[in-house]
Amino acid sequence: MKLLLVEDSRRLQQTLKKGLTQLGFALDTAMDGEEGSFLAETGEYDVIVLDLMLPKRDGLSLLKGIRRQGIKSHVLILSAKDQVQDRIQGLEWGADDYLVKPFDFEELVARIRALLRRSYKHKNPWIELGSVRINLATQEVYYGEESISLTAKEFAVLEYLLLRKGRVVTRQAMIEHLYEGYGEIASNVLDVMVCNLRRKLGSDTGAMIETKRGVGYVII
């Protein structure tokens, strides 16, 4: 899933980028409110993680602006402003969640994943696909009682397709959503990952990932 992090602390930004990309998230970053506003308005993000105290344009102004434009990305405010009124104001202007600094990284990830499930109306993190069970919250994958090991990016591809089950998604849309920036990667990288997924998930479940030649992929 694709995230936008708008945070002016370079150290925190680098720490979060490392941790989130290791979990398979695609992450774009901005150091100030103007850059964050531009990316939010021109990109497509599942979740925007937003600091409030930003140079050039504050986070609350950014939030108001994107909501006025009808941008529906979930927004998780990440701020040192911990007063009740600050949290109320952020939520009233369209934020979906509010986490006060300092925070635990695992809690941040859990909140991001909860927002992602909300986007696709999956309150239950467990999804069954053929003989395989997948937990979207913990990234666990099981065939019966046997654990299946997927790389973070393989899981991201599987999750993207699962949340759009029954819909054909184009290769370009997947690349843009699963990689940073505009998704400029070697043309066969996605094909290789889908091939690996089919092999790891087994013949009955893997076959449910269909290739629509010249278009993209779909989970049936």
PyMOL commands that place a pseudoatom at each C-alpha (Angstrom):
pseudoatom trace, name=CA, resn=MET, resi=1, chain=A, elem=C, hetatm=0, pos=[0.000, 0.000, 0.000]
pseudoatom trace, name=CA, resn=LYS, resi=2, chain=A, elem=C, hetatm=0, pos=[1.187, 3.531, -0.701]
pseudoatom trace, name=CA, resn=LEU, resi=3, chain=A, elem=C, hetatm=0, pos=[1.776, 6.123, 2.015]
pseudoatom trace, name=CA, resn=LEU, resi=4, chain=A, elem=C, hetatm=0, pos=[2.738, 9.780, 2.096]
pseudoatom trace, name=CA, resn=LEU, resi=5, chain=A, elem=C, hetatm=0, pos=[4.750, 10.980, 5.102]
pseudoatom trace, name=CA, resn=VAL, resi=6, chain=A, elem=C, hetatm=0, pos=[4.812, 14.750, 5.655]
pseudoatom trace, name=CA, resn=GLU, resi=7, chain=A, elem=C, hetatm=0, pos=[7.358, 15.333, 8.436]
pseudoatom trace, name=CA, resn=ASP, resi=8, chain=A, elem=C, hetatm=0, pos=[10.036, 18.025, 8.782]
pseudoatom trace, name=CA, resn=SER, resi=9, chain=A, elem=C, hetatm=0, pos=[12.288, 16.086, 11.161]
pseudoatom trace, name=CA, resn=ARG, resi=10, chain=A, elem=C, hetatm=0, pos=[14.797, 14.462, 8.824]
pseudoatom trace, name=CA, resn=ARG, resi=11, chain=A, elem=C, hetatm=0, pos=[15.862, 11.972, 11.478]
pseudoatom trace, name=CA, resn=LEU, resi=12, chain=A, elem=C, hetatm=0, pos=[12.290, 10.817, 12.189]
pseudoatom trace, name=CA, resn=GLN, resi=13, chain=A, elem=C, hetatm=0, pos=[11.484, 10.773, 8.487]
pseudoatom trace, name=CA, resn=GLN, resi=14, chain=A, elem=C, hetatm=0, pos=[14.464, 8.533, 7.725]
pseudoatom trace, name=CA, resn=THR, resi=15, chain=A, elem=C, hetatm=0, pos=[13.656, 6.218, 10.635]
pseudoatom trace, name=CA, resn=LEU, resi=16, chain=A, elem=C, hetatm=0, pos=[10.034, 5.805, 9.590]
pseudoatom trace, name=CA, resn=LYS, resi=17, chain=A, elem=C, hetatm=0, pos=[10.944, 5.398, 5.927]
pseudoatom trace, name=CA, resn=LYS, resi=18, chain=A, elem=C, hetatm=0, pos=[13.335, 2.571, 6.761]
pseudoatom trace, name=CA, resn=GLY, resi=19, chain=A, elem=C, hetatm=0, pos=[10.862, 0.788, 9.012]
pseudoatom trace, name=CA, resn=LEU, resi=20, chain=A, elem=C, hetatm=0, pos=[7.819, 1.152, 6.782]
pseudoatom trace, name=CA, resn=THR, resi=21, chain=A, elem=C, hetatm=0, pos=[9.578, 0.185, 3.543]
pseudoatom trace, name=CA, resn=GLN, resi=22, chain=A, elem=C, hetatm=0, pos=[10.952, -2.922, 5.247]
pseudoatom trace, name=CA, resn=LEU, resi=23, chain=A, elem=C, hetatm=0, pos=[7.323, -3.895, 5.918]
pseudoatom trace, name=CA, resn=GLY, resi=24, chain=A, elem=C, hetatm=0, pos=[6.512, -3.569, 2.216]
pseudoatom trace, name=CA, resn=PHE, resi=25, chain=A, elem=C, hetatm=0, pos=[4.861, -0.149, 2.175]
pseudoatom trace, name=CA, resn=ALA, resi=26, chain=A, elem=C, hetatm=0, pos=[5.644, 2.216, -0.678]
pseudoatom trace, name=CA, resn=LEU, resi=27, chain=A, elem=C, hetatm=0, pos=[6.445, 5.570, 0.907]
pseudoatom trace, name=CA, resn=ASP, resi=28, chain=A, elem=C, hetatm=0, pos=[6.783, 9.064, -0.538]
pseudoatom trace, name=CA, resn=THR, resi=29, chain=A, elem=C, hetatm=0, pos=[8.045, 11.821, 1.772]
pseudoatom trace, name=CA, resn=ALA, resi=30, chain=A, elem=C, hetatm=0, pos=[7.796, 15.594, 2.076]
pseudoatom trace, name=CA, resn=MET, resi=31, chain=A, elem=C, hetatm=0, pos=[9.736, 17.939, 4.351]
pseudoatom trace, name=CA, resn=ASP, resi=32, chain=A, elem=C, hetatm=0, pos=[7.270, 20.846, 4.425]
pseudoatom trace, name=CA, resn=GLY, resi=33, chain=A, elem=C, hetatm=0, pos=[3.601, 21.630, 3.991]
pseudoatom trace, name=CA, resn=GLU, resi=34, chain=A, elem=C, hetatm=0, pos=[3.845, 22.980, 0.449]
pseudoatom trace, name=CA, resn=GLU, resi=35, chain=A, elem=C, hetatm=0, pos=[5.600, 19.899, -0.876]
pseudoatom trace, name=CA, resn=GLY, resi=36, chain=A, elem=C, hetatm=0, pos=[3.233, 17.675, 1.097]
pseudoatom trace, name=CA, resn=SER, resi=37, chain=A, elem=C, hetatm=0, pos=[0.215, 19.477, -0.342]
pseudoatom trace, name=CA, resn=PHE, resi=38, chain=A, elem=C, hetatm=0, pos=[1.543, 19.093, -3.904]
pseudoatom trace, name=CA, resn=LEU, resi=39, chain=A, elem=C, hetatm=0, pos=[2.148, 15.359, -3.484]
pseudoatom trace, name=CA, resn=ALA, resi=40, chain=A, elem=C, hetatm=0, pos=[-1.212, 14.774, -1.787]
pseudoatom trace, name=CA, resn=GLU, resi=41, chain=A, elem=C, hetatm=0, pos=[-3.024, 16.593, -4.586]
pseudoatom trace, name=CA, resn=THR, resi=42, chain=A, elem=C, hetatm=0, pos=[-1.190, 14.948, -7.484]
pseudoatom trace, name=CA, resn=GLY, resi=43, chain=A, elem=C, hetatm=0, pos=[-0.570, 11.424, -6.160]
pseudoatom trace, name=CA, resn=GLU, resi=44, chain=A, elem=C, hetatm=0, pos=[-2.812, 8.601, -4.993]
pseudoatom trace, name=CA, resn=TYR, resi=45, chain=A, elem=C, hetatm=0, pos=[-2.189, 7.521, -1.397]
pseudoatom trace, name=CA, resn=ASP, resi=46, chain=A, elem=C, hetatm=0, pos=[-3.964, 5.091, 0.896]
pseudoatom trace, name=CA, resn=VAL, resi=47, chain=A, elem=C, hetatm=0, pos=[-2.800, 6.914, 4.024]
pseudoatom trace, name=CA, resn=ILE, resi=48, chain=A, elem=C, hetatm=0, pos=[-1.167, 10.304, 4.604]
pseudoatom trace, name=CA, resn=VAL, resi=49, chain=A, elem=C, hetatm=0, pos=[0.857, 10.508, 7.836]
pseudoatom trace, name=CA, resn=LEU, resi=50, chain=A, elem=C, hetatm=0, pos=[0.896, 14.196, 8.659]
pseudoatom trace, name=CA, resn=ASP, resi=51, chain=A, elem=C, hetatm=0, pos=[2.792, 16.335, 11.159]
pseudoatom trace, name=CA, resn=LEU, resi=52, chain=A, elem=C, hetatm=0, pos=[1.024, 19.548, 12.189]
pseudoatom trace, name=CA, resn=MET, resi=53, chain=A, elem=C, hetatm=0, pos=[3.965, 21.863, 12.839]
pseudoatom trace, name=CA, resn=LEU, resi=54, chain=A, elem=C, hetatm=0, pos=[5.515, 22.171, 9.381]
pseudoatom trace, name=CA, resn=PRO, resi=55, chain=A, elem=C, hetatm=0, pos=[7.476, 24.898, 7.594]
pseudoatom trace, name=CA, resn=LYS, resi=56, chain=A, elem=C, hetatm=0, pos=[5.933, 26.861, 4.680]
pseudoatom trace, name=CA, resn=ARG, resi=57, chain=A, elem=C, hetatm=0, pos=[2.436, 25.519, 5.320]
pseudoatom trace, name=CA, resn=ASP, resi=58, chain=A, elem=C, hetatm=0, pos=[1.158, 24.003, 8.551]
pseudoatom trace, name=CA, resn=GLY, resi=59, chain=A, elem=C, hetatm=0, pos=[-0.372, 20.552, 8.649]
pseudoatom trace, name=CA, resn=LEU, resi=60, chain=A, elem=C, hetatm=0, pos=[-3.865, 21.697, 9.582]
pseudoatom trace, name=CA, resn=SER, resi=61, chain=A, elem=C, hetatm=0, pos=[-3.991, 24.034, 6.580]
pseudoatom trace, name=CA, resn=LEU, resi=62, chain=A, elem=C, hetatm=0, pos=[-2.797, 21.175, 4.363]
pseudoatom trace, name=CA, resn=LEU, resi=63, chain=A, elem=C, hetatm=0, pos=[-5.517, 18.916, 5.780]
pseudoatom trace, name=CA, resn=LYS, resi=64, chain=A, elem=C, hetatm=0, pos=[-8.232, 21.519, 5.205]
pseudoatom trace, name=CA, resn=GLY, resi=65, chain=A, elem=C, hetatm=0, pos=[-7.034, 22.047, 1.641]
pseudoatom trace, name=CA, resn=ILE, resi=66, chain=A, elem=C, hetatm=0, pos=[-7.078, 18.409, 0.567]
pseudoatom trace, name=CA, resn=ARG, resi=67, chain=A, elem=C, hetatm=0, pos=[-10.483, 17.790, 2.149]
pseudoatom trace, name=CA, resn=ARG, resi=68, chain=A, elem=C, hetatm=0, pos=[-11.937, 20.806, 0.342]
pseudoatom trace, name=CA, resn=GLN, resi=69, chain=A, elem=C, hetatm=0, pos=[-10.689, 19.252, -2.909]
pseudoatom trace, name=CA, resn=GLY, resi=70, chain=A, elem=C, hetatm=0, pos=[-12.399, 15.983, -2.114]
pseudoatom trace, name=CA, resn=ILE, resi=71, chain=A, elem=C, hetatm=0, pos=[-9.226, 13.957, -1.609]
pseudoatom trace, name=CA, resn=LYS, resi=72, chain=A, elem=C, hetatm=0, pos=[-10.293, 10.840, 0.283]
pseudoatom trace, name=CA, resn=SER, resi=73, chain=A, elem=C, hetatm=0, pos=[-6.935, 9.457, 1.450]
pseudoatom trace, name=CA, resn=HIS, resi=74, chain=A, elem=C, hetatm=0, pos=[-7.032, 8.530, 5.118]
pseudoatom trace, name=CA, resn=VAL, resi=75, chain=A, elem=C, hetatm=0, pos=[-5.044, 11.023, 7.217]
pseudoatom trace, name=CA, resn=LEU, resi=76, chain=A, elem=C, hetatm=0, pos=[-3.231, 10.037, 10.396]
pseudoatom trace, name=CA, resn=ILE, resi=77, chain=A, elem=C, hetatm=0, pos=[-1.944, 13.073, 12.271]
pseudoatom trace, name=CA, resn=LEU, resi=78, chain=A, elem=C, hetatm=0, pos=[1.406, 12.489, 13.968]
pseudoatom trace, name=CA, resn=SER, resi=79, chain=A, elem=C, hetatm=0, pos=[2.105, 15.427, 16.247]
pseudoatom trace, name=CA, resn=ALA, resi=80, chain=A, elem=C, hetatm=0, pos=[3.726, 16.581, 19.480]
pseudoatom trace, name=CA, resn=LYS, resi=81, chain=A, elem=C, hetatm=0, pos=[0.640, 18.735, 20.094]
pseudoatom trace, name=CA, resn=ASP, resi=82, chain=A, elem=C, hetatm=0, pos=[-1.076, 16.628, 22.725]
pseudoatom trace, name=CA, resn=GLN, resi=83, chain=A, elem=C, hetatm=0, pos=[-3.873, 18.823, 24.043]
pseudoatom trace, name=CA, resn=VAL, resi=84, chain=A, elem=C, hetatm=0, pos=[-7.421, 17.507, 23.748]
pseudoatom trace, name=CA, resn=GLN, resi=85, chain=A, elem=C, hetatm=0, pos=[-8.419, 20.560, 21.720]
pseudoatom trace, name=CA, resn=ASP, resi=86, chain=A, elem=C, hetatm=0, pos=[-5.622, 19.885, 19.214]
pseudoatom trace, name=CA, resn=ARG, resi=87, chain=A, elem=C, hetatm=0, pos=[-6.887, 16.347, 18.683]
pseudoatom trace, name=CA, resn=ILE, resi=88, chain=A, elem=C, hetatm=0, pos=[-10.494, 17.494, 18.380]
pseudoatom trace, name=CA, resn=GLN, resi=89, chain=A, elem=C, hetatm=0, pos=[-9.551, 20.164, 15.842]
pseudoatom trace, name=CA, resn=GLY, resi=90, chain=A, elem=C, hetatm=0, pos=[-7.592, 17.715, 13.701]
pseudoatom trace, name=CA, resn=LEU, resi=91, chain=A, elem=C, hetatm=0, pos=[-10.393, 15.149, 13.696]
pseudoatom trace, name=CA, resn=GLU, resi=92, chain=A, elem=C, hetatm=0, pos=[-13.079, 17.753, 12.997]
pseudoatom trace, name=CA, resn=TRP, resi=93, chain=A, elem=C, hetatm=0, pos=[-11.167, 18.983, 9.947]
pseudoatom trace, name=CA, resn=GLY, resi=94, chain=A, elem=C, hetatm=0, pos=[-11.046, 15.540, 8.392]
pseudoatom trace, name=CA, resn=ALA, resi=95, chain=A, elem=C, hetatm=0, pos=[-8.259, 13.512, 10.010]
pseudoatom trace, name=CA, resn=ASP, resi=96, chain=A, elem=C, hetatm=0, pos=[-9.081, 9.849, 10.568]
pseudoatom trace, name=CA, resn=ASP, resi=97, chain=A, elem=C, hetatm=0, pos=[-6.728, 9.249, 13.485]
pseudoatom trace, name=CA, resn=TYR, resi=98, chain=A, elem=C, hetatm=0, pos=[-4.351, 11.153, 15.759]
pseudoatom trace, name=CA, resn=LEU, resi=99, chain=A, elem=C, hetatm=0, pos=[-1.170, 9.802, 17.346]
pseudoatom trace, name=CA, resn=VAL, resi=100, chain=A, elem=C, hetatm=0, pos=[0.868, 11.870, 19.788]
pseudoatom trace, name=CA, resn=LYS, resi=101, chain=A, elem=C, hetatm=0, pos=[4.670, 11.993, 19.703]
pseudoatom trace, name=CA, resn=PRO, resi=102, chain=A, elem=C, hetatm=0, pos=[6.634, 10.249, 21.100]
pseudoatom trace, name=CA, resn=PHE, resi=103, chain=A, elem=C, hetatm=0, pos=[4.984, 7.064, 19.896]
pseudoatom trace, name=CA, resn=ASP, resi=104, chain=A, elem=C, hetatm=0, pos=[5.664, 3.373, 19.469]
pseudoatom trace, name=CA, resn=PHE, resi=105, chain=A, elem=C, hetatm=0, pos=[6.445, 2.338, 15.900]
pseudoatom trace, name=CA, resn=GLU, resi=106, chain=A, elem=C, hetatm=0, pos=[4.371, -0.840, 16.181]
pseudoatom trace, name=CA, resn=GLU, resi=107, chain=A, elem=C, hetatm=0, pos=[1.352, 1.201, 17.256]
pseudoatom trace, name=CA, resn=LEU, resi=108, chain=A, elem=C, hetatm=0, pos=[1.802, 3.490, 14.245]
pseudoatom trace, name=CA, resn=VAL, resi=109, chain=A, elem=C, hetatm=0, pos=[1.879, 0.479, 11.917]
pseudoatom trace, name=CA, resn=ALA, resi=110, chain=A, elem=C, hetatm=0, pos=[-1.206, -1.024, 13.588]
pseudoatom trace, name=CA, resn=ARG, resi=111, chain=A, elem=C, hetatm=0, pos=[-3.110, 2.237, 13.145]
pseudoatom trace, name=CA, resn=ILE, resi=112, chain=A, elem=C, hetatm=0, pos=[-2.072, 2.507, 9.493]
pseudoatom trace, name=CA, resn=ARG, resi=113, chain=A, elem=C, hetatm=0, pos=[-3.201, -1.048, 8.815]
pseudoatom trace, name=CA, resn=ALA, resi=114, chain=A, elem=C, hetatm=0, pos=[-6.513, -0.412, 10.602]
pseudoatom trace, name=CA, resn=LEU, resi=115, chain=A, elem=C, hetatm=0, pos=[-7.120, 2.572, 8.314]
pseudoatom trace, name=CA, resn=LEU, resi=116, chain=A, elem=C, hetatm=0, pos=[-6.299, 0.455, 5.265]
pseudoatom trace, name=CA, resn=ARG, resi=117, chain=A, elem=C, hetatm=0, pos=[-8.822, -2.216, 6.312]
pseudoatom trace, name=CA, resn=ARG, resi=118, chain=A, elem=C, hetatm=0, pos=[-11.408, 0.494, 6.867]
pseudoatom trace, name=CA, resn=SER, resi=119, chain=A, elem=C, hetatm=0, pos=[-10.831, 1.732, 3.308]
pseudoatom trace, name=CA, resn=TYR, resi=120, chain=A, elem=C, hetatm=0, pos=[-11.809, -1.626, 1.879]
pseudoatom trace, name=CA, resn=LYS, resi=121, chain=A, elem=C, hetatm=0, pos=[-14.427, -2.544, 4.511]
pseudoatom trace, name=CA, resn=HIS, resi=122, chain=A, elem=C, hetatm=0, pos=[-12.398, -5.415, 5.969]
pseudoatom trace, name=CA, resn=LYS, resi=123, chain=A, elem=C, hetatm=0, pos=[-12.863, -5.216, 9.734]
pseudoatom trace, name=CA, resn=ASN, resi=124, chain=A, elem=C, hetatm=0, pos=[-11.689, -8.806, 10.055]
pseudoatom trace, name=CA, resn=PRO, resi=125, chain=A, elem=C, hetatm=0, pos=[-7.951, -8.933, 9.210]
pseudoatom trace, name=CA, resn=TRP, resi=126, chain=A, elem=C, hetatm=0, pos=[-8.188, -12.594, 8.151]
pseudoatom trace, name=CA, resn=ILE, resi=127, chain=A, elem=C, hetatm=0, pos=[-9.019, -13.327, 4.509]
pseudoatom trace, name=CA, resn=GLU, resi=128, chain=A, elem=C, hetatm=0, pos=[-9.370, -16.798, 2.993]
pseudoatom trace, name=CA, resn=LEU, resi=129, chain=A, elem=C, hetatm=0, pos=[-8.202, -17.439, -0.543]
pseudoatom trace, name=CA, resn=GLY, resi=130, chain=A, elem=C, hetatm=0, pos=[-8.705, -21.017, -1.622]
pseudoatom trace, name=CA, resn=SER, resi=131, chain=A, elem=C, hetatm=0, pos=[-6.790, -23.165, 0.862]
pseudoatom trace, name=CA, resn=VAL, resi=132, chain=A, elem=C, hetatm=0, pos=[-4.780, -20.228, 2.185]
pseudoatom trace, name=CA, resn=ARG, resi=133, chain=A, elem=C, hetatm=0, pos=[-5.529, -17.871, 5.085]
pseudoatom trace, name=CA, resn=ILE, resi=134, chain=A, elem=C, hetatm=0, pos=[-3.988, -14.385, 5.067]
pseudoatom trace, name=CA, resn=ASN, resi=135, chain=A, elem=C, hetatm=0, pos=[-3.830, -11.936, 7.978]
pseudoatom trace, name=CA, resn=LEU, resi=136, chain=A, elem=C, hetatm=0, pos=[-3.646, -8.370, 6.645]
pseudoatom trace, name=CA, resn=ALA, resi=137, chain=A, elem=C, hetatm=0, pos=[-2.708, -6.985, 10.074]
pseudoatom trace, name=CA, resn=THR, resi=138, chain=A, elem=C, hetatm=0, pos=[0.234, -9.255, 10.884]
pseudoatom trace, name=CA, resn=GLN, resi=139, chain=A, elem=C, hetatm=0, pos=[1.204, -10.312, 7.323]
pseudoatom trace, name=CA, resn=GLU, resi=140, chain=A, elem=C, hetatm=0, pos=[0.887, -13.972, 8.312]
pseudoatom trace, name=CA, resn=VAL, resi=141, chain=A, elem=C, hetatm=0, pos=[0.031, -16.459, 5.570]
pseudoatom trace, name=CA, resn=TYR, resi=142, chain=A, elem=C, hetatm=0, pos=[-0.991, -20.063, 6.277]
pseudoatom trace, name=CA, resn=TYR, resi=143, chain=A, elem=C, hetatm=0, pos=[-1.796, -23.164, 4.308]
pseudoatom trace, name=CA, resn=GLY, resi=144, chain=A, elem=C, hetatm=0, pos=[-3.650, -25.135, 6.972]
pseudoatom trace, name=CA, resn=GLU, resi=145, chain=A, elem=C, hetatm=0, pos=[-1.294, -24.949, 9.943]
pseudoatom trace, name=CA, resn=GLU, resi=146, chain=A, elem=C, hetatm=0, pos=[1.778, -24.466, 7.759]
pseudoatom trace, name=CA, resn=SER, resi=147, chain=A, elem=C, hetatm=0, pos=[3.219, -20.971, 7.553]
pseudoatom trace, name=CA, resn=ILE, resi=148, chain=A, elem=C, hetatm=0, pos=[4.036, -19.622, 4.089]
pseudoatom trace, name=CA, resn=SER, resi=149, chain=A, elem=C, hetatm=0, pos=[6.957, -17.213, 3.880]
pseudoatom trace, name=CA, resn=LEU, resi=150, chain=A, elem=C, hetatm=0, pos=[6.474, -14.187, 1.615]
pseudoatom trace, name=CA, resn=THR, resi=151, chain=A, elem=C, hetatm=0, pos=[8.777, -11.228, 1.157]
pseudoatom trace, name=CA, resn=ALA, resi=152, chain=A, elem=C, hetatm=0, pos=[7.393, -7.855, 2.226]
pseudoatom trace, name=CA, resn=LYS, resi=153, chain=A, elem=C, hetatm=0, pos=[6.866, -6.794, -1.391]
pseudoatom trace, name=CA, resn=GLU, resi=154, chain=A, elem=C, hetatm=0, pos=[5.273, -10.128, -2.357]
pseudoatom trace, name=CA, resn=PHE, resi=155, chain=A, elem=C, hetatm=0, pos=[2.810, -9.650, 0.483]
pseudoatom trace, name=CA, resn=ALA, resi=156, chain=A, elem=C, hetatm=0, pos=[2.141, -6.096, -0.689]
pseudoatom trace, name=CA, resn=VAL, resi=157, chain=A, elem=C, hetatm=0, pos=[1.255, -7.405, -4.165]
pseudoatom trace, name=CA, resn=LEU, resi=158, chain=A, elem=C, hetatm=0, pos=[-1.021, -10.085, -2.670]
pseudoatom trace, name=CA, resn=GLU, resi=159, chain=A, elem=C, hetatm=0, pos=[-2.699, -7.563, -0.360]
pseudoatom trace, name=CA, resn=TYR, resi=160, chain=A, elem=C, hetatm=0, pos=[-3.276, -5.117, -3.223]
pseudoatom trace, name=CA, resn=LEU, resi=161, chain=A, elem=C, hetatm=0, pos=[-4.990, -7.791, -5.308]
pseudoatom trace, name=CA, resn=LEU, resi=162, chain=A, elem=C, hetatm=0, pos=[-6.957, -9.236, -2.387]
pseudoatom trace, name=CA, resn=LEU, resi=163, chain=A, elem=C, hetatm=0, pos=[-8.464, -5.881, -1.455]
pseudoatom trace, name=CA, resn=ARG, resi=164, chain=A, elem=C, hetatm=0, pos=[-9.625, -5.542, -5.070]
pseudoatom trace, name=CA, resn=LYS, resi=165, chain=A, elem=C, hetatm=0, pos=[-10.799, -9.124, -5.478]
pseudoatom trace, name=CA, resn=GLY, resi=166, chain=A, elem=C, hetatm=0, pos=[-12.826, -9.585, -8.628]
pseudoatom trace, name=CA, resn=ARG, resi=167, chain=A, elem=C, hetatm=0, pos=[-11.509, -6.388, -10.216]
pseudoatom trace, name=CA, resn=VAL, resi=168, chain=A, elem=C, hetatm=0, pos=[-8.892, -6.376, -12.947]
pseudoatom trace, name=CA, resn=VAL, resi=169, chain=A, elem=C, hetatm=0, pos=[-6.065, -4.030, -11.978]
pseudoatom trace, name=CA, resn=THR, resi=170, chain=A, elem=C, hetatm=0, pos=[-3.577, -2.786, -14.531]
pseudoatom trace, name=CA, resn=ARG, resi=171, chain=A, elem=C, hetatm=0, pos=[0.121, -3.431, -14.214]
pseudoatom trace, name=CA, resn=GLN, resi=172, chain=A, elem=C, hetatm=0, pos=[0.794, 0.307, -14.261]
pseudoatom trace, name=CA, resn=ALA, resi=173, chain=A, elem=C, hetatm=0, pos=[-1.681, 0.983, -11.456]
pseudoatom trace, name=CA, resn=MET, resi=174, chain=A, elem=C, hetatm=0, pos=[-0.035, -1.713, -9.337]
pseudoatom trace, name=CA, resn=ILE, resi=175, chain=A, elem=C, hetatm=0, pos=[3.456, -0.396, -10.009]
pseudoatom trace, name=CA, resn=GLU, resi=176, chain=A, elem=C, hetatm=0, pos=[2.465, 3.180, -9.175]
pseudoatom trace, name=CA, resn=HIS, resi=177, chain=A, elem=C, hetatm=0, pos=[0.779, 2.042, -5.963]
pseudoatom trace, name=CA, resn=LEU, resi=178, chain=A, elem=C, hetatm=0, pos=[3.420, -0.384, -4.748]
pseudoatom trace, name=CA, resn=TYR, resi=179, chain=A, elem=C, hetatm=0, pos=[6.556, 1.634, -5.416]
pseudoatom trace, name=CA, resn=GLU, resi=180, chain=A, elem=C, hetatm=0, pos=[7.816, 5.055, -4.428]
pseudoatom trace, name=CA, resn=GLY, resi=181, chain=A, elem=C, hetatm=0, pos=[7.482, 8.064, -6.682]
pseudoatom trace, name=CA, resn=TYR, resi=182, chain=A, elem=C, hetatm=0, pos=[6.007, 7.177, -10.041]
pseudoatom trace, name=CA, resn=GLY, resi=183, chain=A, elem=C, hetatm=0, pos=[6.922, 3.524, -9.943]
pseudoatom trace, name=CA, resn=GLU, resi=184, chain=A, elem=C, hetatm=0, pos=[9.725, 3.384, -12.472]
pseudoatom trace, name=CA, resn=ILE, resi=185, chain=A, elem=C, hetatm=0, pos=[10.889, -0.223, -12.180]
pseudoatom trace, name=CA, resn=ALA, resi=186, chain=A, elem=C, hetatm=0, pos=[12.002, -2.897, -14.607]
pseudoatom trace, name=CA, resn=SER, resi=187, chain=A, elem=C, hetatm=0, pos=[8.990, -4.086, -16.579]
pseudoatom trace, name=CA, resn=ASN, resi=188, chain=A, elem=C, hetatm=0, pos=[9.316, -7.724, -15.525]
pseudoatom trace, name=CA, resn=VAL, resi=189, chain=A, elem=C, hetatm=0, pos=[9.709, -7.194, -11.762]
pseudoatom trace, name=CA, resn=LEU, resi=190, chain=A, elem=C, hetatm=0, pos=[5.972, -7.332, -11.090]
pseudoatom trace, name=CA, resn=ASP, resi=191, chain=A, elem=C, hetatm=0, pos=[5.557, -10.389, -13.321]
pseudoatom trace, name=CA, resn=VAL, resi=192, chain=A, elem=C, hetatm=0, pos=[8.292, -12.215, -11.418]
pseudoatom trace, name=CA, resn=MET, resi=193, chain=A, elem=C, hetatm=0, pos=[6.663, -11.438, -8.057]
pseudoatom trace, name=CA, resn=VAL, resi=194, chain=A, elem=C, hetatm=0, pos=[3.270, -12.668, -9.236]
pseudoatom trace, name=CA, resn=CYS, resi=195, chain=A, elem=C, hetatm=0, pos=[4.918, -15.847, -10.513]
pseudoatom trace, name=CA, resn=ASN, resi=196, chain=A, elem=C, hetatm=0, pos=[6.592, -16.347, -7.127]
pseudoatom trace, name=CA, resn=LEU, resi=197, chain=A, elem=C, hetatm=0, pos=[3.269, -15.784, -5.346]
pseudoatom trace, name=CA, resn=ARG, resi=198, chain=A, elem=C, hetatm=0, pos=[1.539, -18.425, -7.452]
pseudoatom trace, name=CA, resn=ARG, resi=199, chain=A, elem=C, hetatm=0, pos=[4.289, -20.923, -6.710]
pseudoatom trace, name=CA, resn=LYS, resi=200, chain=A, elem=C, hetatm=0, pos=[4.344, -20.245, -2.954]
pseudoatom trace, name=CA, resn=LEU, resi=201, chain=A, elem=C, hetatm=0, pos=[0.557, -20.268, -2.540]
pseudoatom trace, name=CA, resn=GLY, resi=202, chain=A, elem=C, hetatm=0, pos=[0.192, -23.667, -4.217]
pseudoatom trace, name=CA, resn=SER, resi=203, chain=A, elem=C, hetatm=0, pos=[-1.608, -24.884, -7.309]
pseudoatom trace, name=CA, resn=ASP, resi=204, chain=A, elem=C, hetatm=0, pos=[-5.203, -24.338, -6.163]
pseudoatom trace, name=CA, resn=THR, resi=205, chain=A, elem=C, hetatm=0, pos=[-4.793, -20.908, -4.555]
pseudoatom trace, name=CA, resn=GLY, resi=206, chain=A, elem=C, hetatm=0, pos=[-2.062, -19.595, -6.838]
pseudoatom trace, name=CA, resn=ALA, resi=207, chain=A, elem=C, hetatm=0, pos=[-4.231, -20.336, -9.865]
pseudoatom trace, name=CA, resn=MET, resi=208, chain=A, elem=C, hetatm=0, pos=[-6.774, -17.820, -8.541]
pseudoatom trace, name=CA, resn=ILE, resi=209, chain=A, elem=C, hetatm=0, pos=[-4.372, -15.027, -9.530]
pseudoatom trace, name=CA, resn=GLU, resi=210, chain=A, elem=C, hetatm=0, pos=[-5.193, -14.650, -13.205]
pseudoatom trace, name=CA, resn=THR, resi=211, chain=A, elem=C, hetatm=0, pos=[-3.235, -12.723, -15.809]
pseudoatom trace, name=CA, resn=LYS, resi=212, chain=A, elem=C, hetatm=0, pos=[-5.287, -10.586, -18.162]
pseudoatom trace, name=CA, resn=ARG, resi=213, chain=A, elem=C, hetatm=0, pos=[-2.915, -10.388, -21.089]
pseudoatom trace, name=CA, resn=GLY, resi=214, chain=A, elem=C, hetatm=0, pos=[-2.073, -6.846, -22.080]
pseudoatom trace, name=CA, resn=VAL, resi=215, chain=A, elem=C, hetatm=0, pos=[-3.968, -5.437, -19.085]
pseudoatom trace, name=CA, resn=GLY, resi=216, chain=A, elem=C, hetatm=0, pos=[-2.923, -6.706, -15.659]
pseudoatom trace, name=CA, resn=TYR, resi=217, chain=A, elem=C, hetatm=0, pos=[-4.044, -9.122, -12.949]
pseudoatom trace, name=CA, resn=VAL, resi=218, chain=A, elem=C, hetatm=0, pos=[-7.133, -10.166, -11.028]
pseudoatom trace, name=CA, resn=ILE, resi=219, chain=A, elem=C, hetatm=0, pos=[-7.883, -12.470, -8.089]
pseudoatom trace, name=CA, resn=ILE, resi=220, chain=A, elem=C, hetatm=0, pos=[-11.037, -14.411, -8.900]
for i in range(1, 220): cmd.bond("trace and resi %d" % i, "trace and resi %d" % (i + 1))
show_as sticks, trace
zoom trace
